[in-house]
Amino acid sequence: MGGNQTSVTEFLLLGFPLSPRMKVILFGLFSLLFAFTLLGNGVILGLISLDSRLHTPMYFFLSQLATVDIAYACNTVPQMLVNLLSPAQPISFAGCLMQTFLYLIFGHTECFLLMVMSYDRYMAVCLPLRYSAIMSWRVCITLAVASWTVGFLMTLVDVVLLLLLPFCSPQKVNHFFCEILAVLNVACADTHFNKVVVLSVASLALVGPLSAIVVSYGRIVWAALRIQSAEGCWKAFSTCSSHLCVVGFFYGIAMIMCVGPQHGDPQEQKKYLPLFHSLFNPMLNPLIYSLRNREVKAALRRRLGKGRPS
């Protein structure tokens, strides 16, 4: 046992138990979605960087969200695409731990960034006269750095405990990437404590920010309902609609992942749920902000107009 524990240098990712034809179809579909994810978030980052009218706290936090979405997708999707064409591909021990670490830190950080974005919307709607003074660039950068730092520290707890575990043959991870619970299942030791910590940290990262988001939007709704004009009330809600859609998608999928499938083979079905956070959410976020935000659409039209020959 001791020899097996020290000789582990790689894991084998089993991927999806599908027919070769279905894997080719999914490879084409997921490649297309991955390209749209990179393109959409890249366009958002480019517009925010190039257009001075988007140099505001709201779009600064949106650029952070786009960065997380690109990193989220790049961390897991390429490995999944490789596995679809060449099943049971090995990944090095260090590479697997790095993938686990990055997946968790991006997930935790996105939770706190969404909370910070809701606070920004609360300040814009409820305290418009003091908004510029309160949401200075120093405050914005501090909030962004705090989101990344808290996400890093929460992830560090899970990964350090994972590193303390012994691993022995066979090292077959029943997933398309190194998802932490799937990796814990191949450890040759009792992982009950690790799983409790992982679920506790995940719950804290979800419930804490979600509670703050609910409080922020509760106050926004209360402030909007007190506005006398229908136009003012609609404007207050419209400034938050894009963020609400993103929050709804993110937390809706996260809660489904926590509850898990109730029918069929839970272990197999749970492999498909991270696809939404790795691929679909990062693709939908820039689409939501571009379709529902007039400032982003206007910035895009200005950029496209400058590129046309006169």
N, C-alpha and C positions, 0 to 999 in steps of 0.2 A: 504493500500500500504506500509506503513511504517513497519507493522508487517511482511509482506512477504519479504521485503528487508533484514531485520535483521535475518530471519530464514533460509536463504539459506545456507545449509551445504554441498550440493553435486550437481553434474550435472549428467544428463543421456545422455550417448553417444549412438546415434541411429545406428551408424555403416553403413553397406551396405544393401540396400534393395534387397537382393538376395534370391533365393530359398534355403531351407536347404541343398539340395544335392550340389549346387554350393558352399555354404559356407564351407562344409566339404572338397571339392576339393581344394578350395583356402587356407584352413587351412593347408592342407598337403603341397601345393606348397610353401606358404609363410614360413612355418616352415623350409622347406628345404633350401630356399634362405637365411633365417636368420642364419641358421647353417653355410652355406657357407660364409656368411658375417663375422661372428665371427672367423671362421677358417682362412679365407684368410687374414684378417687384423691382426689376432693373429700371423700368420706365418711371415708376414712382420715385425711386431714389434719384434718377437723373433729373426729373422735373423739379423736385424739391431743391436739389443742388444748384440748378441753373436759373430758376425763376426766383427773383428776389421777393416777389409778392407772396411766396410760400415760405419765406423765412420767418415763421411764427412758431410759438410753442406747440400748437396742435400738429403741425407738419414735421416739426423736429421729432416728436414722439412717434409719428407715423413712419418716419425714416428708420427709427430704431426697430419698429415692428417689422418693416420690410427686410431689414438686415437679418433679424431673427428668422423670418420665414425662408429666406434664401439659404441660410445656414442649416436650418431644420431639414429642408429638402435635400441639400447636398450631402448631409451626414448619412442618410439612410437609403435614398432612392437609387443612387448608382450601384450600391451593393445589391439591392433588390433586382435591378435590371440584369446584372451579371448572373445572379442565381436563376433567373427565369430562363436564360439561354443555356447555362451550365449548372445544373442542379448540384446541391451538396458541395458548394465551394468552401474551401477552408479560409479562415481569417486568423491572423496571428493573435496570440494572447494579448499583447500590448494593443494591437489594433482594435480588438474586441472591447477591451476596457475603455479605450479612448472613445469609441463609438457610443458606448453606454453613457459615459460621462457627458459627452456633447449633447446627446439626445435629452438627458435629464436637465442639463443647465439651460438649454434653449426652451424647454417646456416650462420650467419654473420661472425663468426670466420673462417669458411671454405673459404669464399670469400677472406678474407685478407691473409690467408695462401697460397692460389693459387697465389695471387699477389706477395707475398714474394718469392715463388718458381720460378716465372717467372723472378724476379730480380736476383735470384741466378743463373739461367741459362744464363741470360744476362751477368753477371759478368764472368762466366766460359768461354763463347764463345768470348766475345768482349774484355775482359781484362784478358787473361789467366795468364800472368806473374805476375799480381798484385792480382790475385784471392785469394790466400792463405793469403796474408797480410790483404786484405780488409774484406774477409768473415771469420774473426776469430770466435772462439767459443763465445766470449763475444758479438759480433755483432749478431750472429745467435740466441743466447738466447734472446737478446734484441728484435729482430724482432718477434720471436715467442711470447714473453710476450706481446708485443705491439698488435699483432693480436688478442690475447685473450682479452686484456684489452679493445680495441676498440669495439670488438664484445659484450663484457659485457655492456659497457656504452650505446651502441645503443639499446640493448635489454632492458636495464633499463628504457629508455624513454617510450617504448611501455607498459611495465608491470606496471609502476607507474601510468600511465594514465588509464590503465585497472582497477587497484585497486580502483581508485576514483569513479568508476561507481557503481550504485546500481543494484542489481540483484533480480528479483522476479519471481514467478511462471508463466508459467512452465519453468523449467531449462533443456529443451531438446536440446542438442547440436547436430546439424545435421552433424556429422562427426564421423570418427573412433578414433580420438584423439582430444585433446583440441587445435585445430588450432585457432589462435587468432581472425581471422575474424568471424569464426563460433561462438566463445564465445561472441564476441561483439554483435552478432545478438540476443542473449537472454538477453541482458541488458535492463532494463526498463527505459531507458533514451536515449536522442539523442546521437548517436555515430558517427555522421558525422565527427567531429573533430578528434576523435580517428582513424577512418579509413584513413583520410587524412594523419595523422602522421605516421601510420603503413606503408602506401604505399610510403610515402616520405622517411622514414628510409630504407625501403627495396630497393627502387630505388638508394639511395645513396650507400648502401652496394654492390649493383650489378654494377652500372655504374662506380663508382670511381675505384674499383679494376680492372674492365674489361678494362677501358681506360689505366691504367698503364700496364696491360698485353699486350694490343695491341701495345703500345709504345715499350715495352721491346722486343717483338718478331719482330716488325718492324726493330729495330736496329740489332737484331740477323740475320734476313734475309739479311739485307744490308751488314753486316760483312761477312756472309757466301758466298755471291755472289762475294765478292772481293778476296776470297781464290783461288789461282791459280789452285791447284790440285783438281781433282774430288773427290779423297779419303778424302781430308781434308774438302771439302764442305759437303760431305755425313756424315762425323763424326760429324760435327757441328749440322746438322739437326737431326741426330739420338739421340744426347744427350737430345734433347727437345721433341722428338716424343711422349713419354709416357705422359709427362705433358700436351702437346697440346691435346691429346685425352681426358684426364681427364677434362681439362678446357672446351672442346667442349661439353662433356656430361653434365657437371654441369650447364653451362650457357645456353645451348640449352634448357634444361628442365626448368630452372628458367624463361627464357623468355616466354616459353609456359604457365607457371603458371601465369605470370603477365598479358599476353594477355587474357588468359582464352579461353574456348571452345566457338565456334561461333554458334554451332547448338545444338538442343536438349535442355535438362534441364541443364543450366549452374551450378546450385547449386549442383546437383547430380554428374555431370561430374567432377567438381573441387575437389570432395572428392578423386578421383582416382589419381590425379596428384601428390600429396605429396608422394605417394607410391614410385615414382622414386627417390626422394631425401632420403627417409627413408630406402629404401630397395635395389633398383636396383643400384643406384650410389655407395653406400658403398660396394656392392658386386663386382661391376665391377672394382673399382679402384685398389685393389690388383691384380686382374686378369690382368689388363692392364700393371701394373708395372712388374709383374712376367714374362709375355709372351714377352714383348718388351724390357726388360732390361737384358743385358747379365750379368751384375754384380750380380743382384739378383738371376738369374738362376744359376750362378756359386756358389754363397754362399749357395743356397739350395742343390746343388749337393755335396758340401763339407760337409754340415751338415748330409745329408743322407748317405754319404760315411763313416763318422765317426761312424754312428749308426750301420753299418753292422758288423757282426762278421768276424774277420780276418781268 
